[in-house]
Amino acid sequence: MRSFLGSAQFCAKFISGFSPISSLLWDLTCTSKSWKWGSKEEEAFDEIKKLLTNAPVITYFAKDAKTRLVTDPSPVDLGAVLEQQQEDGSYRPVYYTSRKLSNVEKRYSQFEREALAVRWACQKVYLYLYGIEFELRTDHKPMVTALSAKSTPPSARIERWLLHLQQCCYVVTHISGTENSADALSRLQLRTMMPCESTEYACGIASEAVPAALTLQQVEQASAKDPTLQLVRQAVASVEWSCLSGTVYKALAEELWGPWPACPQRQSYYQARKPLEAYYCTRT
């Protein structure tokens, strides 16, 4: 809650009556008071989110306005905010973006994550930055030197990212962490999906992937007539992949069957199957 309210504070001066709207949420951050989330708190939370994503907080992109891109990584996420200067001299957000780091990217050093955030953010909002000069703001002081023209890249990975950034015209500026408006986008982690939610998500993807001219029933009927898919179905049911030799499906055996330590049905299946295999092997 403190992270959310701190992020909202960057745009509080553009929100009329921000203090009375957020007062209930600020009360939740007091250590002297117990946490109580009710309908009023939910309404205040939704109202602030609505105000943050509508005029006059967020504004349209203007090609001739002074533009700056603020980036910030965390151990698990990347965040960036594209801002532009208004007629009164203040800066307002044009585009919010963030994404989760992959398992490999999570093992990067802090310096590499900072460089990755810059490279990813420039690529994400490239349509806005193409052909203009903009200010690149970061709270990581070494990045100012690393992104300069005379710097020597510390690694081949960062050198590739810097080559990609050569198509952008930017000036790097160091800011303090309290001035970084993209901090909350990288610090607030996404909620991990439960197994049931991930299953529903996969089913949703499968439904959306079916062409509009076909129905799921037609796809099922065509799959039932396909000889290769019938072999796949039998292999998944019997865990015998020899019938799929020479096909791409055999290489995906573990993905089709799933990781067995997390699947109690598969674990019990193997526990029951091993004694039977040993018995029949001795008989033959």
The 8 nearest C-alpha neighbors of each residue, nearest first, counted from 0:
[[1, 3, 2, 4, 28, 24, 27, 25],
 [0, 2, 4, 3, 5, 28, 25, 6],
 [3, 1, 5, 0, 4, 183, 6, 187],
 [2, 4, 0, 6, 5, 1, 7, 183],
 [5, 3, 7, 1, 6, 2, 8, 0],
 [4, 6, 2, 8, 7, 3, 1, 9],
 [7, 5, 3, 4, 8, 9, 183, 2],
 [6, 8, 4, 9, 5, 10, 11, 3],
 [7, 9, 11, 5, 10, 6, 4, 12],
 [8, 10, 7, 11, 6, 180, 5, 12],
 [9, 11, 8, 12, 13, 7, 56, 14],
 [12, 10, 8, 14, 13, 9, 17, 7],
 [11, 13, 10, 14, 15, 9, 8, 17],
 [14, 12, 11, 10, 56, 55, 15, 17],
 [15, 13, 11, 17, 12, 16, 10, 56],
 [14, 16, 17, 13, 12, 11, 18, 20],
 [17, 15, 18, 19, 14, 20, 11, 21],
 [16, 18, 20, 14, 15, 19, 21, 11],
 [19, 17, 21, 20, 16, 22, 11, 15],
 [20, 18, 22, 21, 17, 16, 23, 43],
 [21, 19, 17, 18, 22, 43, 16, 23],
 [20, 22, 24, 18, 23, 19, 17, 25],
 [23, 21, 25, 19, 24, 20, 18, 26],
 [24, 22, 26, 25, 21, 40, 27, 20],
 [23, 25, 27, 21, 26, 22, 40, 28],
 [24, 26, 22, 27, 28, 23, 21, 29],
 [25, 27, 23, 24, 28, 29, 22, 32],
 [26, 28, 24, 25, 29, 34, 23, 32],
 [29, 27, 26, 25, 30, 1, 0, 24],
 [30, 28, 31, 26, 27, 32, 25, 33],
 [29, 31, 32, 28, 33, 27, 34, 26],
 [30, 32, 29, 33, 28, 26, 27, 34],
 [33, 31, 30, 29, 34, 27, 26, 28],
 [32, 34, 35, 31, 27, 30, 29, 28],
 [33, 35, 27, 36, 32, 28, 29, 26],
 [34, 36, 33, 37, 27, 40, 32, 26],
 [37, 35, 40, 34, 38, 41, 39, 27],
 [36, 38, 40, 39, 41, 35, 42, 34],
 [37, 39, 41, 40, 42, 36, 43, 44],
 [40, 38, 42, 41, 37, 43, 23, 36],
 [39, 41, 43, 37, 42, 38, 36, 44],
 [40, 42, 38, 44, 39, 43, 45, 37],
 [41, 43, 39, 45, 40, 44, 46, 38],
 [42, 44, 46, 40, 41, 45, 20, 39],
 [45, 43, 41, 47, 42, 46, 40, 48],
 [46, 44, 48, 42, 47, 43, 49, 41],
 [45, 47, 43, 49, 48, 44, 42, 50],
 [48, 46, 50, 49, 44, 45, 51, 43],
 [49, 47, 45, 51, 46, 50, 44, 52],
 [50, 48, 46, 47, 51, 52, 45, 53],
 [49, 51, 47, 53, 52, 48, 46, 56],
 [52, 50, 48, 49, 56, 53, 47, 57],
 [51, 53, 50, 49, 57, 48, 56, 54],
 [54, 52, 50, 57, 51, 56, 55, 49],
 [55, 53, 56, 57, 58, 52, 50, 51],
 [54, 56, 57, 53, 13, 58, 14, 50],
 [57, 55, 54, 13, 51, 53, 58, 10],
 [56, 58, 92, 54, 53, 93, 52, 55],
 [59, 57, 93, 54, 92, 56, 55, 60],
 [60, 58, 93, 61, 57, 92, 54, 83],
 [59, 61, 93, 62, 58, 83, 127, 64],
 [62, 60, 64, 63, 59, 83, 65, 66],
 [61, 63, 64, 60, 131, 127, 65, 66],
 [62, 64, 61, 65, 131, 66, 60, 83],
 [65, 63, 61, 62, 84, 66, 83, 85],
 [64, 66, 84, 83, 63, 67, 133, 62],
 [67, 65, 83, 133, 82, 64, 134, 84],
 [66, 68, 134, 133, 82, 135, 81, 83],
 [67, 69, 81, 135, 80, 136, 134, 82],
 [68, 70, 136, 80, 79, 181, 135, 137],
 [71, 69, 79, 137, 78, 181, 116, 117],
 [70, 72, 78, 182, 181, 77, 79, 116],
 [73, 71, 77, 185, 113, 76, 116, 78],
 [72, 74, 76, 75, 185, 186, 77, 71],
 [73, 75, 105, 76, 72, 109, 100, 112],
 [74, 76, 100, 73, 99, 105, 188, 77],
 [77, 75, 99, 185, 100, 73, 98, 72],
 [78, 76, 72, 185, 97, 98, 116, 71],
 [77, 79, 97, 185, 184, 71, 181, 70],
 [78, 80, 70, 181, 69, 96, 120, 97],
 [79, 81, 95, 69, 181, 94, 68, 82],
 [80, 82, 68, 94, 93, 92, 67, 69],
 [83, 81, 92, 91, 93, 67, 66, 90],
 [84, 82, 66, 90, 65, 91, 64, 67],
 [83, 85, 90, 65, 89, 88, 64, 91],
 [86, 84, 88, 87, 89, 90, 83, 91],
 [85, 87, 88, 84, 89, 64, 90, 83],
 [86, 88, 85, 89, 84, 90, 91, 83],
 [89, 87, 85, 86, 84, 90, 83, 91],
 [88, 90, 85, 84, 87, 91, 86, 83],
 [91, 89, 84, 83, 85, 82, 88, 92],
 [90, 92, 82, 83, 57, 56, 84, 58],
 [93, 91, 82, 57, 81, 94, 58, 83],
 [94, 92, 58, 82, 81, 57, 59, 60],
 [93, 95, 81, 80, 92, 96, 82, 57],
 [96, 94, 80, 79, 81, 93, 97, 92],
 [97, 95, 79, 78, 80, 94, 98, 184],
 [98, 96, 78, 77, 184, 79, 185, 76],
 [97, 99, 77, 76, 100, 78, 96, 185],
 [98, 100, 76, 75, 77, 101, 97, 189],
 [101, 99, 76, 75, 104, 105, 102, 98],
 [100, 102, 104, 103, 105, 99, 75, 76],
 [101, 103, 105, 104, 100, 106, 75, 99],
 [102, 104, 101, 105, 106, 107, 100, 75],
 [105, 103, 101, 107, 106, 102, 100, 112],
 [104, 106, 102, 103, 107, 100, 74, 75],
 [107, 105, 104, 103, 108, 102, 74, 101],
 [108, 106, 104, 105, 111, 112, 109, 103],
 [107, 109, 111, 110, 112, 106, 105, 113],
 [108, 110, 112, 111, 113, 107, 74, 73],
 [109, 111, 113, 108, 112, 114, 142, 141],
 [112, 110, 114, 108, 113, 109, 107, 115],
 [113, 111, 115, 109, 114, 110, 116, 107],
 [112, 114, 110, 116, 111, 115, 72, 109],
 [115, 113, 111, 117, 112, 116, 118, 110],
 [114, 116, 112, 118, 117, 113, 119, 111],
 [117, 115, 113, 119, 114, 118, 77, 120],
 [116, 118, 114, 120, 115, 119, 121, 70],
 [117, 119, 115, 121, 116, 120, 160, 114],
 [120, 118, 122, 116, 121, 117, 115, 123],
 [121, 119, 123, 117, 122, 118, 116, 79],
 [122, 120, 118, 123, 119, 125, 124, 117],
 [121, 123, 125, 119, 120, 124, 118, 126],
 [124, 122, 120, 121, 125, 119, 126, 96],
 [125, 123, 126, 127, 121, 122, 120, 128],
 [124, 126, 128, 122, 127, 121, 123, 129],
 [127, 125, 124, 129, 128, 123, 122, 130],
 [126, 128, 125, 124, 129, 60, 62, 131],
 [129, 127, 125, 126, 131, 130, 124, 167],
 [130, 128, 126, 131, 125, 127, 167, 166],
 [129, 131, 128, 132, 168, 167, 127, 166],
 [132, 130, 129, 128, 133, 168, 62, 167],
 [131, 133, 168, 169, 130, 134, 128, 66],
 [134, 132, 169, 66, 67, 131, 135, 170],
 [133, 135, 67, 170, 169, 171, 68, 136],
 [136, 134, 171, 68, 67, 170, 172, 169],
 [135, 137, 69, 172, 173, 171, 68, 134],
 [138, 136, 173, 139, 70, 174, 69, 172],
 [137, 139, 174, 175, 173, 176, 140, 179],
 [140, 138, 137, 142, 141, 173, 113, 143],
 [139, 141, 142, 143, 173, 138, 137, 144],
 [142, 140, 143, 144, 139, 145, 110, 146],
 [143, 141, 145, 144, 140, 139, 146, 114],
 [144, 142, 141, 146, 145, 140, 171, 147],
 [143, 145, 147, 142, 141, 146, 150, 140],
 [144, 146, 142, 150, 147, 143, 141, 152],
 [147, 145, 144, 143, 142, 148, 150, 171],
 [146, 148, 144, 145, 150, 149, 143, 171],
 [149, 147, 150, 146, 145, 144, 151, 165],
 [150, 148, 147, 151, 144, 145, 146, 152],
 [149, 151, 145, 147, 148, 144, 152, 146],
 [150, 152, 153, 149, 145, 158, 148, 154],
 [153, 151, 158, 154, 157, 150, 145, 155],
 [152, 154, 151, 157, 155, 158, 145, 156],
 [155, 153, 156, 157, 152, 158, 159, 151],
 [154, 156, 158, 157, 159, 153, 152, 160],
 [157, 155, 159, 158, 154, 160, 111, 153],
 [158, 156, 160, 159, 154, 155, 161, 152],
 [157, 159, 155, 161, 152, 156, 160, 154],
 [160, 158, 162, 156, 157, 161, 155, 163],
 [159, 161, 157, 163, 158, 162, 118, 164],
 [160, 162, 164, 158, 163, 159, 157, 165],
 [163, 161, 159, 165, 160, 164, 158, 166],
 [162, 164, 160, 161, 165, 159, 166, 118],
 [165, 163, 161, 166, 162, 167, 160, 118],
 [164, 166, 162, 167, 163, 161, 168, 160],
 [165, 167, 164, 163, 168, 162, 129, 130],
 [168, 166, 165, 164, 169, 129, 128, 132],
 [167, 169, 132, 133, 131, 166, 170, 165],
 [170, 168, 133, 132, 134, 167, 135, 171],
 [169, 171, 134, 135, 133, 172, 168, 132],
 [172, 170, 135, 143, 136, 134, 169, 173],
 [173, 171, 136, 135, 137, 170, 174, 143],
 [172, 174, 137, 138, 136, 140, 143, 171],
 [175, 173, 138, 137, 178, 172, 136, 176],
 [176, 174, 138, 178, 177, 179, 173, 137],
 [175, 177, 179, 178, 138, 174, 182, 137],
 [176, 178, 175, 179, 180, 174, 182, 138],
 [179, 177, 176, 175, 180, 174, 138, 9],
 [178, 180, 176, 181, 177, 182, 175, 138],
 [179, 181, 182, 178, 6, 9, 69, 80],
 [182, 180, 79, 184, 179, 78, 80, 183],
 [181, 183, 184, 185, 180, 179, 71, 186],
 [182, 184, 186, 185, 181, 187, 6, 2],
 [185, 183, 78, 181, 182, 186, 97, 187],
 [184, 186, 78, 77, 76, 183, 73, 72],
 [187, 185, 183, 184, 73, 188, 182, 76],
 [186, 188, 183, 185, 184, 189, 2, 76],
 [189, 187, 186, 190, 76, 75, 185, 99],
 [190, 188, 191, 187, 99, 76, 192, 98],
 [189, 191, 192, 188, 193, 187, 99, 196],
 [192, 190, 189, 193, 188, 197, 194, 196],
 [193, 191, 196, 197, 190, 194, 195, 189],
 [192, 194, 196, 195, 197, 191, 198, 190],
 [195, 193, 197, 196, 198, 192, 199, 191],
 [196, 194, 198, 197, 193, 199, 192, 200],
 [195, 197, 199, 193, 198, 194, 192, 200],
 [196, 198, 200, 194, 199, 195, 192, 201],
 [199, 197, 195, 201, 200, 196, 194, 202],
 [200, 198, 196, 202, 197, 201, 203, 195],
 [199, 201, 197, 203, 198, 202, 196, 204],
 [202, 200, 204, 198, 203, 199, 197, 205],
 [203, 201, 205, 199, 204, 200, 206, 198],
 [202, 204, 200, 206, 201, 205, 199, 207],
 [203, 205, 201, 207, 202, 206, 208, 200],
 [206, 204, 202, 208, 203, 207, 201, 209],
 [205, 207, 203, 204, 208, 209, 202, 215],
 [206, 208, 204, 205, 209, 203, 210, 202],
 [209, 207, 205, 206, 204, 210, 203, 211],
 [208, 210, 207, 206, 211, 213, 205, 214],
 [211, 209, 212, 213, 208, 207, 214, 206],
 [210, 212, 213, 209, 214, 207, 208, 206],
 [211, 213, 210, 214, 209, 217, 215, 218],
 [214, 212, 211, 210, 217, 209, 215, 218],
 [213, 215, 217, 216, 218, 212, 209, 211],
 [214, 216, 218, 217, 219, 213, 209, 206],
 [215, 217, 219, 214, 218, 220, 213, 221],
 [218, 216, 220, 214, 219, 215, 221, 213],
 [217, 219, 215, 221, 216, 220, 222, 214],
 [220, 218, 216, 222, 217, 221, 223, 215],
 [221, 219, 217, 223, 222, 218, 216, 224],
 [220, 222, 218, 224, 223, 219, 217, 225],
 [223, 221, 219, 225, 224, 220, 218, 228],
 [222, 224, 220, 221, 225, 219, 229, 228],
 [225, 223, 221, 222, 226, 220, 229, 228],
 [224, 226, 222, 228, 223, 227, 229, 221],
 [227, 225, 229, 228, 224, 230, 223, 222],
 [228, 226, 230, 229, 225, 231, 243, 246],
 [227, 229, 231, 230, 225, 226, 232, 222],
 [230, 228, 232, 226, 227, 231, 233, 225],
 [231, 229, 233, 227, 228, 232, 234, 226],
 [232, 230, 228, 234, 229, 233, 235, 227],
 [231, 233, 229, 235, 230, 234, 228, 236],
 [232, 234, 230, 236, 231, 235, 237, 229],
 [235, 233, 239, 231, 238, 237, 240, 232],
 [234, 236, 238, 232, 233, 237, 231, 256],
 [235, 237, 233, 234, 238, 232, 239, 231],
 [236, 238, 234, 239, 235, 233, 240, 232],
 [239, 237, 234, 235, 236, 240, 233, 256],
 [240, 238, 234, 237, 241, 242, 235, 233],
 [239, 241, 234, 242, 243, 238, 249, 244],
 [240, 242, 243, 244, 239, 249, 234, 238],
 [243, 241, 240, 244, 230, 239, 234, 231],
 [244, 242, 241, 240, 249, 246, 245, 248],
 [245, 243, 241, 246, 242, 249, 240, 247],
 [244, 246, 243, 247, 249, 248, 242, 241],
 [247, 245, 248, 244, 243, 249, 250, 227],
 [246, 248, 249, 250, 245, 251, 243, 244],
 [249, 247, 251, 250, 246, 252, 243, 231],
 [248, 250, 252, 251, 243, 247, 246, 240],
 [249, 251, 248, 252, 247, 253, 246, 254],
 [252, 250, 248, 254, 249, 253, 255, 247],
 [251, 253, 249, 255, 254, 250, 256, 248],
 [252, 254, 256, 257, 255, 251, 258, 250],
 [253, 255, 257, 251, 252, 256, 258, 250],
 [256, 254, 252, 253, 257, 251, 235, 248],
 [255, 257, 253, 254, 252, 235, 258, 259],
 [258, 256, 254, 253, 255, 259, 262, 252],
 [259, 257, 260, 261, 253, 262, 256, 254],
 [258, 260, 262, 261, 265, 257, 266, 263],
 [261, 259, 262, 258, 266, 263, 265, 257],
 [262, 260, 259, 258, 263, 257, 266, 265],
 [261, 263, 259, 265, 264, 260, 266, 258],
 [264, 262, 266, 265, 267, 261, 260, 259],
 [265, 263, 267, 266, 262, 268, 259, 269],
 [264, 266, 268, 263, 262, 267, 259, 269],
 [267, 265, 263, 269, 268, 264, 259, 270],
 [266, 268, 270, 264, 265, 269, 263, 271],
 [269, 267, 265, 271, 266, 270, 272, 264],
 [270, 268, 272, 266, 271, 267, 273, 265],
 [271, 269, 267, 268, 272, 273, 266, 274],
 [270, 272, 268, 269, 273, 267, 274, 275],
 [271, 273, 269, 275, 270, 274, 268, 276],
 [272, 274, 276, 275, 270, 271, 269, 277],
 [275, 273, 277, 276, 272, 278, 271, 270],
 [276, 274, 278, 272, 273, 277, 279, 271],
 [277, 275, 273, 279, 278, 274, 280, 272],
 [276, 278, 274, 280, 275, 279, 273, 281],
 [279, 277, 275, 281, 276, 280, 274, 282],
 [278, 280, 282, 276, 281, 277, 275, 283],
 [279, 281, 277, 283, 282, 278, 276, 275],
 [282, 280, 278, 279, 283, 277, 276, 275],
 [281, 283, 279, 280, 278, 277, 276, 275],
 [282, 280, 281, 279, 278, 277, 276, 275]]
